[in-house]
Amino acid sequence: MKSLVDCIHCYLKQAVSCMEMIKVPDEKKIEVLYNLIDFIKTLKPSASPAYNSSLVLLKTYEFINNPDPYYEAKKSSNKLALELYPRVKEKVETADDPLYEALKVSVAGNVIDLGIQRDFDIDKELDHAFNFGFWIDDYPLLKEKIEKAKDVVIVGDNAGEIVFDKILVEILNGMGKNVYYIIKSGPILNDATKEDAEEVFMNKIANVVESGAALLGVPKDFVSKQVKNLIYTADVIISKGQANFETVDDFEDVQANVFYLLKIKCEYLAKKLMFKQGSLVLINGERLKERKRNIF
């Protein structure tokens, strides 16, 4: 997915959020932002928003001399989610269709996005997911594909959110599925890394695979050969969150097996794709391709 004009101010908002995390003084913030404006001029509009955002964030880390400003926030998100985990898991396991409820829980966790929004109400988001479900809902097709699948790949997103993904993985394990869970190879924003996976014990229930890059999403030209192979050969790929939404679509040949699971947070993207902003979406990759063809 190519970057849009409206992405530019989001790059700067993410940089501000990053600096707020470690309480950078205002004078330094202004200096960094002025330098970032010059840096943003060098970015390619043809690149995905996720890739350009990654470059801006990594440049911000250089300017503030901190390789992981979200470290403590990720710890807090994991702790909060682990406290909620037993109650949420019980609700999922006692539901009429545990797989469907696990998907709702997984997407509810997508609210833990500290890039733009630094506060969130996970209890409220869970209640909304359980009660209202998906605005676009390709669950019948996903369930059919999962039932026939041997291998399921989940392209993970944030710390904290990874705890709610555990519930989905456990349901898939109970269905006899071999689950691969993709994380980042290094810190970027509040995305889950190996340390987060081990902290919440995701590595005990899934094959945890590092993406090969410390970049948002899974940009095809930068991830490892192993990750490319997993995406190209898996029976089902569940892509979590917007950055993955913006990069997994580059794997064009496998979109029939891809299901995007996210909350629509970007106003401009919502307008372009005719999504309802704030809605929870579970959409198959082929259906998304058709939607894009009809709009762009």
Buried (B, 14 or more C-beta within 10 A) or exposed (E): BEBBEBBBEBBBEBBBBBBEBBEBEEEEBEEBBEBBEEBBEEBEEEBBBBBBBBBBBBBBBEBBEBEBBBBEBBBBBBBBBBEBBEEBBEBBBEBEEBBBBBBBBBBBBBBBBBBEEEEBEBEEBBEBBBEEBBBBBBBEBBBEBBEEBEBBBBBBBBBBBBBBBBBBBBBBBEBEBBBBBBBBBBBBBBBBBBBBBEBBEBBEBBBBBBBBBBBBBBBBEBBBEBBBEBBEEBBBBBBBBBBBBBBBBBBEEBBEBBBBBBBBBBEBBBEBBEBEEEBBBBBBBBBBBEBEEEEE
